[in-house]
């Protein structure tokens, strides 16, 4: 892949009254396209009188341009959020940006993109939007009649009468002036409430607020004042045309928009065309030692130190003097708050990947976790994401038995998911939890916010679990989710499968025709061979290591995202490799190796003393990563402070800290073109990957079998414990909202279950059968088999009437 220097781009005025169709390489920053008449942007619908919220006539408004980079050889194409002709009517449900490249147009790797004209200017003749309704200006007041002076009145009374009439006329004139210069300009005469399926999207990008009739502010843009859920206020900072929206009487309203180039929630996100600029909320609902070291440091000197959430929960439960296990809820309340969501949208990010554990649903046996409480905070995440126009990729990060044996799976140690004597039973439980989550997020109240479901984080495929076993599990997961959601665009989430450390190429041709599936890849440099080379030496490594891999996967499989990556090029950082574990870089890591020391980790963690050269090098690496990966989720938004040192000890992993200190780009679009990829994958995706024709029909699943014939370290399934699907189904709790005074609108929060025909029971123990501890390890001897062994499931399942709680 040829590389070009990183050059920021902005459109150039060619002197004809609007910006050139082809963006020209210029040093500087991204610039929106102003109206040729007014120099203003139009991001709000027009009022009935033909004016927008700023009092500007409709015909004088230019829609904002997508901020792509320049055309020309060696540059990389931007993803537009929609194709086709924009509409200027008030009920416009098309995307907020226009296509940059014609559908199906090819890009010559020699000529770059110069042969493909951009199509994002509403003044272009080939983008005529049809008839625009004529402006209808409000009437001005008629001239007042002269005062009538009856006969026989004194001159003094005539003068007094004339003065009174003059005062009245002056007062009317002031009211008229205020109406047209303040009230109408600020858009405070009315505000549409809209709804989850669209509606009157009164976005205002000039910092002005929309209000309800009872003067409750419910929408605003950059510079507006937001009342947060906790009652405090903050000033919203979003320089990218984003608007927040929150109406207590209409809590499922989807009018909010994260940025002008990202479709609002009441419009479809166009996979493969719109870009995912995302960040993980790691360490929040699944605490990890290196992300929130303060939680674990309290129990470092225990006879059994807290090294994962299992041992942390045990230590907290015994610590009744400090709140016991409820300390975890204190962490949920404070580590991530609504303010973080506002800041994430203001940072130019449009997606969140939020890890959750299975104990958000239930615990069984001796599992020590705090059950169901984290789900309460995931519901808050949905509400806050909706308020700021952010979309969510829900990631099931921890499952029974552990899918990888790492601390973020819930318990450090062995892999007992689809491996060992309890591996199949643990997979059955996991299928239940996936089904319960899918039923919840497929409801119409939630589907437009939680648009992606990562079904299993980082399973260790071959050789621990096995390729055939993992791939077969993915097929039954697909069937389970689509049974809950139905088929086609708008019916439940995109289903994201982690590649299981088998390589993206392993999934070429996987489950063709399956409705809206995606691959998840977590490329990291820092956990391999270490080097003492400076950060500047990594400037283009993501381009060469990752760019072609992503392009090939987009072409050969389809939608592919980087669910995790970071700025770390070494494994330096407090407890990055586990509690009380050192680092490969300084030779103190005890696993694998040998790891010859490359020197001290201090230069890589002492961010308070980084000079500008170091910060510039990290920023270059970050932008090269973003460009190479194309659709990404940085790991992670925030790293907490150590209570021992009083500072953040793993700075390369914090997006928030990088923004504050200057080593992350203020605008993620600055990364586009950094790698200079002259032959990227060209959209669109295959129709079935976006819910198009044929999606979900005749899914090609040759070789994918469920249940598997056998599992690793367990042997034939006929000899292993299994559960029976006859238990009572658990449904996840729905949110509660306080009805505003004076409102008689009933708020429908859903039942927690999208498909009432999905009545199969949950997996439970077979009466009289013996089971081992789910965490027994892969080498234990299975108990005697009873119950006839597993049976192949038919789809759709036979109806079983169960009671849901």
VOGUPA-373223 format. One line per 3 residues: number of its first residue (from 1); for each residue z, y, x of C-alpha. Coordinates in steps of 0.05 Angstrom, whole numbers. Layout:
N
NUM> Z:Y:X | ...
//
This chain:
805
1> 0:0:0 | -21:67:30 | 33:119:32
4> 28:193:20 | 79:246:36 | 126:266:-20
7> 98:329:-51 | 126:360:-115 | 73:381:-165
10> 65:432:-221 | 8:454:-266 | -32:515:-245
13> -58:569:-291 | -134:574:-280 | -139:642:-313
16> -167:620:-380 | -102:629:-417 | -72:560:-409
19> -57:510:-355 | -113:469:-325 | -125:399:-352
22> -120:371:-282 | -54:385:-248 | -65:414:-178
25> -23:396:-119 | 23:455:-105 | 90:460:-72
28> 142:475:-124 | 173:444:-184 | 151:415:-250
31> 132:468:-301 | 120:461:-376 | 58:490:-410
34> 75:554:-448 | 39:580:-508 | -20:623:-486
37> -1:676:-537 | 73:680:-532 | 92:644:-468
40> 142:604:-509 | 149:529:-520 | 148:496:-588
43> 196:438:-595 | 219:448:-666 | 183:437:-732
46> 157:497:-770 | 195:530:-827 | 161:532:-895
49> 137:603:-882 | 95:580:-822 | 142:604:-768
52> 184:563:-720 | 258:573:-707 | 242:629:-658
55> 201:668:-710 | 135:651:-675 | 74:636:-719
58> 52:564:-718 | -19:580:-694 | 9:615:-632
61> 47:554:-607 | 27:504:-554 | 62:438:-551
64> 96:420:-485 | 56:383:-433 | 78:318:-402
67> 100:334:-332 | 58:287:-292 | 36:297:-220
70> -31:319:-196 | -96:283:-202 | -129:262:-138
73> -134:205:-89 | -71:173:-65 | -28:194:-123
76> 4:151:-175 | -7:158:-250 | 45:180:-298
79> 62:141:-361 | 50:179:-425 | 92:166:-485
82> 35:161:-534 | -40:158:-541 | -83:193:-591
85> -86:260:-625 | -23:299:-639 | -6:325:-708
88> 24:393:-720 | 51:381:-790 | 124:383:-807
91> 130:309:-816 | 99:293:-749 | 123:224:-728
94> 79:220:-667 | 109:223:-598 | 131:289:-568
97> 83:283:-511 | 9:266:-507 | -28:212:-469
100> -47:229:-399 | -101:177:-393 | -149:149:-445
103> -131:81:-473 | -163:28:-431 | -189:75:-377
106> -191:45:-308 | -165:78:-245 | -207:72:-183
109> -163:57:-123 | -210:98:-79 | -216:159:-123
112> -144:157:-147 | -140:187:-215 | -188:245:-207
115> -240:209:-250 | -192:205:-309 | -180:272:-344
118> -112:287:-370 | -108:295:-446 | -45:333:-460
121> -68:403:-478 | -73:420:-553 | -123:475:-537
124> -174:425:-513 | -232:417:-561 | -227:341:-560
127> -155:344:-582 | -165:384:-646 | -107:366:-690
130> -142:381:-756 | -128:436:-803 | -64:474:-791
133> -31:502:-852 | -39:578:-853 | 19:621:-834
136> 57:648:-894 | 98:708:-873 | 157:727:-916
139> 148:790:-958 | 177:855:-935 | 217:897:-985
142> 179:946:-1028 | 189:1021:-1019 | 248:1046:-1059
145> 235:1093:-1117 | 257:1164:-1109 | 324:1182:-1137
148> 322:1208:-1208 | 361:1272:-1216 | 379:1284:-1288
151> 378:1356:-1314 | 438:1401:-1315 | 472:1369:-1254
154> 499:1409:-1197 | 464:1414:-1131 | 526:1383:-1098
157> 520:1321:-1141 | 447:1316:-1125 | 462:1318:-1051
160> 516:1265:-1057 | 469:1220:-1097 | 415:1228:-1045
163> 463:1210:-989 | 487:1148:-1027 | 416:1124:-1038
166> 401:1137:-965 | 460:1094:-944 | 436:1038:-990
169> 366:1041:-961 | 393:1040:-890 | 437:980:-905
172> 378:942:-934 | 336:960:-873 | 391:932:-827
175> 394:867:-867 | 319:859:-864 | 319:872:-789
178> 376:822:-778 | 339:770:-818 | 275:773:-777
181> 306:786:-709 | 369:744:-709 | 379:697:-767
184> 308:672:-772 | 299:671:-697 | 360:628:-686
187> 339:580:-740 | 406:585:-777 | 378:591:-847
190> 375:516:-858 | 378:450:-822 | 346:384:-842
193> 389:322:-838 | 333:273:-827 | 350:199:-823
196> 344:137:-780 | 272:128:-801 | 249:199:-787
199> 258:263:-826 | 260:336:-811 | 275:339:-737
202> 300:410:-727 | 304:406:-652 | 318:472:-618
205> 308:476:-543 | 331:548:-532 | 405:535:-534
208> 411:555:-607 | 448:512:-657 | 428:486:-725
211> 483:490:-776 | 498:459:-843 | 513:500:-904
214> 587:497:-888 | 574:525:-818 | 586:460:-780
217> 542:461:-718 | 503:396:-716 | 446:406:-667
220> 429:445:-604 | 394:447:-538 | 409:474:-469
223> 467:524:-469 | 492:504:-538 | 565:489:-551
226> 582:417:-568 | 644:395:-603 | 663:328:-572
229> 694:270:-609 | 762:284:-578 | 761:355:-608
232> 746:392:-543 | 683:433:-531 | 632:435:-476
235> 568:473:-461 | 508:427:-463 | 466:431:-400
238> 397:401:-408 | 339:436:-373 | 288:385:-398
241> 281:405:-471 | 331:354:-496 | 371:364:-560
244> 434:333:-585 | 446:319:-659 | 509:300:-696
247> 523:307:-770 | 588:273:-795 | 557:266:-863
250> 496:230:-834 | 522:190:-773 | 460:147:-768
253> 412:205:-761 | 363:193:-704 | 337:264:-693
256> 365:272:-623 | 319:273:-563 | 341:262:-491
259> 284:303:-460 | 218:333:-483 | 179:277:-450
262> 221:221:-482 | 207:205:-556 | 265:222:-601
265> 302:163:-630 | 265:169:-696 | 200:154:-660
268> 179:90:-625 | 189:82:-550 | 122:59:-524
271> 137:4:-474 | 94:6:-412 | 73:78:-427
274> 137:116:-434 | 178:111:-370 | 249:83:-367
277> 293:128:-325 | 359:92:-334 | 429:84:-307
280> 481:29:-314 | 551:41:-341 | 578:-11:-294
283> 652:-22:-287 | 668:6:-356 | 671:-52:-406
286> 668:-103:-349 | 712:-75:-294 | 692:-92:-222
289> 736:-81:-162 | 688:-38:-122 | 672:7:-182
292> 744:18:-207 | 787:-1:-146 | 848:35:-176
295> 856:-19:-229 | 859:-74:-177 | 898:-37:-123
298> 961:-37:-166 | 964:-112:-161 | 939:-122:-90
301> 1007:-147:-66 | 1018:-196:-122 | 1027:-269:-103
304> 958:-277:-135 | 921:-212:-122 | 875:-187:-177
307> 804:-203:-153 | 766:-207:-220 | 780:-191:-293
310> 813:-259:-304 | 867:-247:-251 | 870:-172:-268
313> 884:-190:-341 | 939:-238:-321 | 971:-186:-275
316> 967:-132:-329 | 996:-177:-383 | 1056:-190:-339
319> 1064:-115:-324 | 1095:-97:-390 | 1131:-37:-361
322> 1064:-2:-351 | 1033:-22:-417 | 1014:-94:-406
325> 944:-116:-423 | 932:-53:-463 | 922:-17:-396
328> 850:-41:-402 | 841:0:-464 | 868:61:-427
331> 812:48:-377 | 759:43:-432 | 783:109:-460
334> 780:148:-396 | 730:119:-347 | 669:134:-389
337> 673:187:-444 | 624:224:-489 | 617:277:-435
340> 584:226:-390 | 531:212:-442 | 516:287:-447
343> 511:292:-372 | 466:231:-367 | 416:261:-416
346> 421:327:-378 | 404:291:-313 | 336:272:-340
349> 356:200:-355 | 335:168:-421 | 364:98:-420
352> 432:65:-410 | 444:-7:-389 | 513:-25:-414
355> 545:-90:-391 | 591:-124:-441 | 630:-190:-436
358> 635:-248:-484 | 708:-231:-497 | 683:-170:-534
361> 673:-222:-589 | 729:-273:-580 | 770:-313:-530
364> 787:-387:-533 | 839:-431:-501 | 875:-400:-442
367> 825:-344:-430 | 870:-285:-412 | 822:-228:-430
370> 836:-171:-479 | 795:-195:-538 | 748:-153:-582
373> 774:-85:-558 | 715:-70:-512 | 669:-78:-573
376> 704:-17:-604 | 681:24:-544 | 611:-4:-546
379> 607:22:-617 | 627:90:-589 | 572:82:-537
382> 521:72:-593 | 547:135:-629 | 546:178:-566
385> 477:151:-544 | 451:168:-614 | 480:238:-609
388> 443:253:-544 | 378:215:-557 | 392:159:-506
391> 370:87:-515 | 412:27:-496 | 397:-38:-460
394> 457:-82:-480 | 470:-131:-423 | 511:-194:-433
397> 544:-192:-365 | 595:-249:-370 | 591:-316:-407
400> 637:-376:-414 | 643:-417:-351 | 608:-363:-309
403> 533:-362:-298 | 539:-345:-223 | 611:-352:-199
406> 616:-278:-180 | 673:-232:-199 | 632:-192:-250
409> 620:-255:-291 | 694:-254:-311 | 721:-304:-261
412> 707:-312:-187 | 693:-384:-166 | 647:-438:-191
415> 586:-434:-236 | 601:-475:-298 | 546:-450:-344
418> 492:-503:-353 | 522:-538:-292 | 576:-591:-286
421> 610:-632:-341 | 624:-572:-387 | 559:-536:-371
424> 523:-554:-435 | 583:-539:-480 | 590:-471:-446
427> 517:-457:-459 | 526:-473:-532 | 583:-422:-537
430> 539:-371:-502 | 483:-382:-553 | 534:-366:-608
433> 552:-300:-575 | 479:-281:-564 | 465:-296:-637
436> 524:-254:-662 | 503:-195:-619 | 430:-201:-640
439> 449:-202:-713 | 489:-138:-704 | 440:-97:-664
442> 380:-118:-707 | 410:-81:-767 | 370:-19:-786
445> 430:26:-769 | 430:5:-696 | 361:-22:-677
448> 332:46:-657 | 388:58:-608 | 401:-11:-579
451> 328:-27:-566 | 335:-78:-510 | 380:-139:-502
454> 391:-168:-432 | 413:-237:-452 | 444:-263:-387
457> 461:-223:-325 | 442:-255:-258 | 444:-329:-273
460> 436:-369:-210 | 374:-408:-227 | 347:-455:-175
463> 383:-493:-145 | 451:-483:-179 | 430:-484:-252
466> 359:-508:-245 | 293:-476:-264 | 277:-522:-322
469> 346:-516:-351 | 347:-440:-347 | 277:-432:-374
472> 292:-478:-432 | 354:-437:-447 | 312:-374:-448
475> 265:-406:-500 | 323:-424:-547 | 352:-354:-537
478> 285:-324:-558 | 283:-367:-620 | 355:-349:-637
481> 344:-274:-631 | 279:-272:-669 | 311:-314:-723
484> 362:-258:-730 | 314:-200:-725 | 247:-222:-751
487> 181:-210:-715 | 143:-147:-697 | 155:-76:-673
490> 218:-47:-701 | 248:-116:-716 | 306:-123:-668
493> 308:-112:-592 | 262:-126:-535 | 290:-189:-503
496> 302:-182:-429 | 307:-244:-384 | 335:-239:-313
499> 290:-276:-265 | 348:-319:-241 | 334:-306:-167
502> 271:-347:-173 | 224:-289:-162 | 183:-251:-213
505> 123:-294:-197 | 159:-354:-226 | 149:-325:-296
508> 74:-313:-293 | 48:-338:-360 | 119:-351:-386
511> 124:-355:-462 | 58:-322:-476 | 51:-291:-546
514> 127:-285:-551 | 146:-223:-589 | 170:-167:-542
517> 200:-201:-481 | 212:-170:-413 | 234:-190:-343
520> 294:-161:-307 | 296:-156:-231 | 353:-132:-186
523> 325:-113:-118 | 377:-97:-66 | 368:-86:9
526> 442:-82:28 | 463:-155:21 | 416:-183:73
529> 407:-173:147 | 443:-109:170 | 415:-55:215
532> 445:5:250 | 380:44:241 | 388:112:208
535> 375:123:134 | 310:159:152 | 281:93:175
538> 284:67:103 | 242:123:74 | 184:79:51
541> 215:10:51 | 222:5:-26 | 148:22:-30
544> 127:-35:15 | 180:-85:-7 | 180:-74:-82
547> 119:-35:-106 | 67:-91:-104 | 117:-141:-133
550> 128:-97:-194 | 54:-83:-203 | 37:-157:-200
553> 92:-174:-251 | 68:-120:-299 | -2:-148:-295
556> 14:-223:-295 | 75:-226:-340 | 82:-159:-374
559> 141:-111:-384 | 184:-114:-322 | 244:-70:-306
562> 292:-62:-248 | 358:-71:-284 | 397:-55:-221
565> 384:-21:-154 | 424:27:-112 | 420:74:-52
568> 458:25:-8 | 422:0:54 | 485:-31:84
571> 541:-70:50 | 593:-18:70 | 640:1:15
574> 710:-17:-8 | 709:-87:-39 | 635:-87:-49
577> 636:-160:-27 | 701:-177:-65 | 773:-156:-59
580> 801:-163:12 | 731:-181:38 | 700:-141:94
583> 628:-122:106 | 570:-155:140 | 554:-90:173
586> 618:-86:215 | 623:-161:225 | 685:-170:180
589> 653:-209:123 | 677:-281:123 | 622:-315:83
592> 555:-338:110 | 533:-307:174 | 544:-301:230
595> 545:-225:219 | 543:-189:286 | 574:-121:281
598> 527:-61:277 | 583:-12:286 | 633:23:241
601> 622:30:166 | 652:100:166 | 586:138:175
604> 559:103:113 | 620:117:69 | 647:184:93
607> 605:225:45 | 647:288:52 | 620:296:122
610> 547:277:111 | 500:330:138 | 436:353:104
613> 394:304:144 | 435:246:116 | 431:272:45
616> 356:284:50 | 346:213:77 | 384:182:19
619> 346:225:-31 | 280:203:-2 | 302:130:-6
622> 325:140:-79 | 258:170:-99 | 218:117:-63
625> 258:65:-101 | 246:99:-168 | 172:106:-156
628> 163:34:-132 | 203:4:-189 | 171:48:-243
631> 220:28:-300 | 291:26:-273 | 366:28:-284
634> 406:53:-225 | 471:16:-211 | 515:53:-228
637> 531:120:-261 | 602:127:-234 | 647:100:-179
640> 721:111:-188 | 768:136:-134 | 813:92:-93
643> 887:108:-106 | 902:92:-33 | 851:139:-1
646> 842:187:-59 | 766:186:-53 | 704:148:-74
649> 695:93:-23 | 625:68:-43 | 585:133:-49
652> 516:100:-45 | 528:69:-113 | 545:131:-154
655> 489:168:-188 | 538:221:-213 | 566:235:-143
658> 495:239:-115 | 476:292:-166 | 538:332:-150
661> 528:328:-75 | 453:334:-72 | 427:266:-51
664> 399:248:-119 | 339:285:-150 | 358:333:-205
667> 295:312:-241 | 276:238:-236 | 203:256:-247
670> 203:284:-176 | 199:212:-153 | 131:199:-186
673> 79:193:-130 | 128:186:-72 | 99:118:-53
676> 27:142:-59 | 8:77:-93 | -67:83:-104
679> -74:21:-146 | -16:15:-194 | -14:-28:-255
682> -51:6:-312 | -23:7:-383 | -23:-16:-438
685> 17:-80:-441 | -11:-141:-477 | -7:-128:-552
688> 44:-183:-565 | 91:-152:-514 | 95:-89:-556
691> 100:-124:-624 | 26:-122:-637 | -21:-173:-667
694> -1:-245:-656 | 69:-228:-631 | 115:-287:-640
697> 61:-333:-667 | 40:-395:-628 | 87:-381:-570
700> 64:-420:-510 | 125:-458:-487 | 97:-518:-451
703> 151:-551:-409 | 207:-512:-441 | 257:-560:-471
706> 323:-551:-507 | 370:-585:-502 | 353:-605:-430
709> 351:-678:-413 | 403:-668:-359 | 439:-613:-321
712> 457:-603:-248 | 523:-635:-227 | 531:-661:-298
715> 479:-714:-307 | 446:-736:-372 | 467:-694:-432
718> 480:-758:-471 | 541:-768:-426 | 569:-697:-431
721> 615:-662:-481 | 581:-619:-533 | 600:-579:-595
724> 577:-583:-667 | 550:-522:-706 | 597:-527:-765
727> 648:-472:-751 | 658:-407:-789 | 614:-351:-763
730> 646:-291:-730 | 614:-223:-745 | 625:-163:-702
733> 663:-104:-732 | 623:-43:-756 | 643:29:-740
736> 685:71:-786 | 669:144:-803 | 711:196:-837
739> 675:224:-898 | 669:300:-890 | 704:340:-944
742> 657:359:-1000 | 607:303:-983 | 594:250:-1034
745> 541:213:-994 | 559:140:-983 | 553:120:-910
748> 523:50:-902 | 549:21:-837 | 519:-48:-848
751> 553:-115:-853 | 546:-136:-780 | 494:-188:-798
754> 419:-171:-803 | 392:-236:-832 | 432:-264:-891
757> 389:-327:-889 | 416:-343:-820 | 474:-385:-845
760> 482:-439:-791 | 554:-447:-768 | 583:-432:-700
763> 593:-486:-647 | 662:-517:-650 | 697:-578:-621
766> 682:-645:-654 | 746:-672:-684 | 775:-728:-643
769> 732:-715:-581 | 760:-697:-513 | 739:-635:-474
772> 753:-611:-404 | 774:-540:-385 | 710:-498:-388
775> 724:-476:-317 | 737:-545:-289 | 684:-540:-235
778> 620:-580:-225 | 650:-642:-193 | 699:-665:-247
781> 689:-730:-283 | 666:-721:-356 | 711:-748:-411
784> 687:-806:-455 | 629:-785:-499 | 638:-782:-574
787> 600:-752:-633 | 532:-781:-617 | 511:-729:-564
790> 468:-668:-571 | 410:-666:-620 | 346:-626:-616
793> 350:-564:-660 | 295:-550:-711 | 273:-480:-729
796> 286:-451:-779 | 353:-487:-786 | 375:-519:-851
799> 418:-472:-891 | 493:-483:-884 | 537:-440:-928
802> 594:-411:-886 | 644:-357:-894 | 638:-298:-846
805> 698:-259:-825
//
